Amino acid sequence: MDIKLRDIPYSILELATVARDSNVKETFDRSLDLAQKAEVLGYKRFWLAEHHNMLSIASAATSVLIGYIAGGTSKIKVGSGGIMLPNHSPLIVAEQFGTLGTLYPNRIDLGLGRAPGTDQVTAQEIRSDRMKSVFKFPEEVKKIQNYFSAENTKAQVRATVAEGVNVPVYILGSSTDSAQLAAEQGLPYVFASHFAPAQLHQALSIYHNNFKPSKFLQEPYTIAGVNIIAADTTAKAEKISTSLIKMMLGVMSGNIDYMQPPEEFTSEHKEILAHPGFQRMLKYAFIGDAKTVKEKTNAFIQETGVNEIIAVSHIYDHNDRLRSFEIFSEIMKGEI
């Protein structure tokens, strides 16, 4: 079946990436500016990812930043992509997102993952017993749902600010385990194919084949992540992609730094992008002019059949990033 791009909702996953020669406050302001532009451009969601102890990522206090973005916009859905639940108490998560859902009705999403969002040493500092929560992840997801339930009023422990508040839960994952959980609990499923593409197809298959309708969702709903670096010319897109290349090399080598300015795109950069190790992380990095990005995005949609696409864009210059997301919106609306 041929799926039309204009029929697919498109969203943004934001990490509040800190560029060299910038600071955290400027980064937050740029994130808000991007969200405001995204709202005008027709993006469905603006999600923020939880990461810790990383120079280049400022979305550590994720729920706080969600409030800042939601307060500065009016209709785009704002949420977590995601909250790493083993780092937190389910009660506190329910209270935070119940509060957000009350302040911004029908606009807050709660994406939940089980990875630490950081290195193991930092994860231990965040919560020393987090591994117990990793193994209890399915039960802790249900705890959060109970706290949001209007029927929880007679429970001994309550999140009173969350009861009856509409905050839909999404299960995030980069492996087949999360697909099974999302299917079993009848929840929408979001796959991190923007950095962990290896098990995408297997996970989607497991989710669809095992999905059980629930009071939350009657039919399977899938969202998948891609990296988008679009520009008016392919040469420009390739040049600004060198910041992403340097960033990912830093992640792979454990030498994480601020996002670096772009440099001229050379044959060496092309070789790095094609290297099997790099492809294991950035198979779905769509870099080029509008025509190139449209072709790659269309192929991805036809290949996966996902219901929604969520785009990540690590670009050094804010105006270049705004232009990239503008081009992508034109692609998804069928204007290109």
DAQUITA-V964958 format. One record per helix or strand of 2 or more residues. SS is the DSSP state (~ for helix, > for strand). FROM is the first residue (numbers start at 1). TO is the last residue. Records with the same first field share a line. If there is no record, write none. Layout:
SS=FROM-TO + FROM-TO
This chain:
~=5-7 + 24-41 + 62-71 + 85-87 + 90-103 + 120-126 + 130-135 + 137-148 + 150-154 + 176-185 + 200-210 + 234-253 + 267-274 + 276-282 + 290-304 + 318-332
>=9-14 + 45-48 + 77-84 + 108-113 + 169-173 + 188-191 + 222-230 + 285-288 + 308-312
